[in-house]
Amino acid sequence: MAEPAHPEDLPYQVGRTYADYLALGHEHVETPVGRVVRGDDTPRVYIANHLQTLTAETPEEALQALEVLEAELGHLNHRLVVTDPRTSPAVGAVLANAGHSPEATLQMVLPAGHPLSNAPRVGADIRPVTSDGDWVSLGRLMAEDHANRPEATRIDAVTSAQMLATKRGKAPDVQFFIARCDGEDAAYFSSWPGSCGLAMVENLATREVYRRRGLAGALVHQCVADARARAGGEPAVLIGADPDDWPKGYYARLGFRPTCLTWGWLRRTPR
Ligand SMILES: CC(C)(COP(=O)(O)OP(=O)(O)OC[C@H]1O[C@@H](n2cnc3c(N)ncnc32)[C@H](O)[C@@H]1OP(=O)(O)O)[C@@H](O)C(=O)NCCC(=O)NCCS
């Protein structure tokens, strides 16, 4: 009989997959305290410049990790540490004490072998992003989504362009798709086969005028199928959601199960 899975296996796998995804397309340096991710040409993108996969077990070791962060990324206007179920609780306590504010991502997993529950509502016109023109269009869609967000999470045009640059030509295993509607590019999403047996889909948005026509649903089906096909087989698939927003309920209706939280601990340090 096979060994029963340890209850923490899936959250740990989620933590590793998410951290590996965040490191894609950037320089990353493995240090004794954790992995430093650096995007020197995209300094405005918080998540392109952070510390993750921390090894600290004690508050003293967590403080050492913050010293490494300072030494490696202290020239930036922010300090970001990403923690996940693999991280010692001491780290969160030290980060909070050092003035870092936590923001949670609700990580949800579609189990291996499970199809999505709903059939897509429309036969949408979806294409992979491959050509220069596709990337330009994706950049426009992203910039519009970023500019239209509520004030607290709005992203300016320069930062939005840098966010696109973190993926274009740098993370070839991440495949974006664009959905068209009424002859216009209207929505996007992306797929990734994963690094340790868990595939991932990420970065979903539909232009406001094209919402509630089934485009996001069609893209979720496309990207889950693509991530699984490129991973080989029917692995579990990870999607991240804002714990305070409604899409988490939609993902749950599709069959994604709430699995764990990951955290981005941000401290702004404008000079
Ligand atoms: C989330 C988003 C991509 C949905 O796009 P969309 O193309 O309008 O979605 P669809 O028409 O395919 O609808 C998908 C599901 O969401 C539901 N839905 C759509 N808009 C909704 C809303 N404002 N409130 C609640 N449910 C909503 C639909 O009813 C549908 O569920 P069902 O199939 O069970 O009926 C879009 O609202 C968006 O771009 N939001 C801003 C970015 C964002 O929040 N991205 C998700 C990050 S986790």
PDBQT file of the ligand as one rigid body, heavy atoms in Angstrom, charges set to zero:
ROOT
HETATM    1  C1  LIG A 301     -12.480  38.515 -12.818  1.00  0.00    +0.000 C 
HETATM    2  C2  LIG A 301     -12.736  38.842 -14.292  1.00  0.00    +0.000 C 
HETATM    3  C3  LIG A 301     -11.502  38.420 -15.094  1.00  0.00    +0.000 C 
HETATM    4  C4  LIG A 301     -13.967  38.070 -14.781  1.00  0.00    +0.000 C 
HETATM    5  O1  LIG A 301     -14.046  38.300 -16.167  1.00  0.00    +0.000 OA
HETATM    6  P1  LIG A 301     -15.356  38.018 -17.041  1.00  0.00    +0.000 P 
HETATM    7  O2  LIG A 301     -14.894  37.819 -18.450  1.00  0.00    +0.000 OA
HETATM    8  O3  LIG A 301     -16.353  39.065 -16.787  1.00  0.00    +0.000 OA
HETATM    9  O4  LIG A 301     -15.872  36.641 -16.412  1.00  0.00    +0.000 OA
HETATM   10  P2  LIG A 301     -16.947  35.643 -17.041  1.00  0.00    +0.000 P 
HETATM   11  O5  LIG A 301     -17.997  36.396 -17.812  1.00  0.00    +0.000 OA
HETATM   12  O6  LIG A 301     -16.255  34.521 -17.731  1.00  0.00    +0.000 OA
HETATM   13  O7  LIG A 301     -17.642  35.095 -15.707  1.00  0.00    +0.000 OA
HETATM   14  C5  LIG A 301     -16.983  34.157 -14.913  1.00  0.00    +0.000 C 
HETATM   15  C6  LIG A 301     -17.827  33.910 -13.679  1.00  0.00    +0.000 C 
HETATM   16  O8  LIG A 301     -17.743  35.006 -12.799  1.00  0.00    +0.000 OA
HETATM   17  C7  LIG A 301     -19.036  35.474 -12.487  1.00  0.00    +0.000 C 
HETATM   18  N1  LIG A 301     -18.936  36.925 -12.401  1.00  0.00    +0.000 N 
HETATM   19  C8  LIG A 301     -18.512  37.778 -13.374  1.00  0.00    +0.000 A 
HETATM   20  N2  LIG A 301     -18.482  39.041 -12.896  1.00  0.00    +0.000 NA
HETATM   21  C9  LIG A 301     -18.893  38.973 -11.600  1.00  0.00    +0.000 A 
HETATM   22  C10 LIG A 301     -19.055  39.941 -10.571  1.00  0.00    +0.000 A 
HETATM   23  N3  LIG A 301     -18.790  41.248 -10.795  1.00  0.00    +0.000 N 
HETATM   24  N4  LIG A 301     -19.462  39.515  -9.356  1.00  0.00    +0.000 NA
HETATM   25  C11 LIG A 301     -19.706  38.207  -9.120  1.00  0.00    +0.000 A 
HETATM   26  N5  LIG A 301     -19.557  37.228 -10.057  1.00  0.00    +0.000 NA
HETATM   27  C12 LIG A 301     -19.168  37.625 -11.279  1.00  0.00    +0.000 A 
HETATM   28  C13 LIG A 301     -19.899  35.025 -13.632  1.00  0.00    +0.000 C 
HETATM   29  O9  LIG A 301     -21.249  34.912 -13.235  1.00  0.00    +0.000 OA
HETATM   30  C14 LIG A 301     -19.299  33.688 -13.966  1.00  0.00    +0.000 C 
HETATM   31  O10 LIG A 301     -19.718  32.698 -13.057  1.00  0.00    +0.000 OA
HETATM   32  P3  LIG A 301     -20.627  31.447 -13.535  1.00  0.00    +0.000 P 
HETATM   33  O11 LIG A 301     -19.952  30.891 -14.760  1.00  0.00    +0.000 OA
HETATM   34  O12 LIG A 301     -20.585  30.515 -12.365  1.00  0.00    +0.000 OA
HETATM   35  O13 LIG A 301     -21.938  32.057 -13.825  1.00  0.00    +0.000 OA
HETATM   36  C15 LIG A 301     -12.994  40.375 -14.484  1.00  0.00    +0.000 C 
HETATM   37  O14 LIG A 301     -14.052  40.765 -13.624  1.00  0.00    +0.000 OA
HETATM   38  C16 LIG A 301     -11.778  41.239 -14.215  1.00  0.00    +0.000 C 
HETATM   39  O15 LIG A 301     -10.961  41.456 -15.108  1.00  0.00    +0.000 OA
HETATM   40  N6  LIG A 301     -11.632  41.747 -12.965  1.00  0.00    +0.000 N 
HETATM   41  C17 LIG A 301     -10.450  42.545 -12.602  1.00  0.00    +0.000 C 
HETATM   42  C18 LIG A 301      -9.194  41.691 -12.481  1.00  0.00    +0.000 C 
HETATM   43  C19 LIG A 301      -9.380  40.541 -11.503  1.00  0.00    +0.000 C 
HETATM   44  O16 LIG A 301      -9.996  40.671 -10.447  1.00  0.00    +0.000 OA
HETATM   45  N7  LIG A 301      -8.839  39.368 -11.873  1.00  0.00    +0.000 N 
HETATM   46  C20 LIG A 301      -8.932  38.154 -11.056  1.00  0.00    +0.000 C 
HETATM   47  C21 LIG A 301      -7.772  38.090 -10.116  1.00  0.00    +0.000 C 
HETATM   48  S1  LIG A 301      -7.939  36.699  -9.014  1.00  0.00    +0.000 SA
ENDROOT
TORSDOF 0
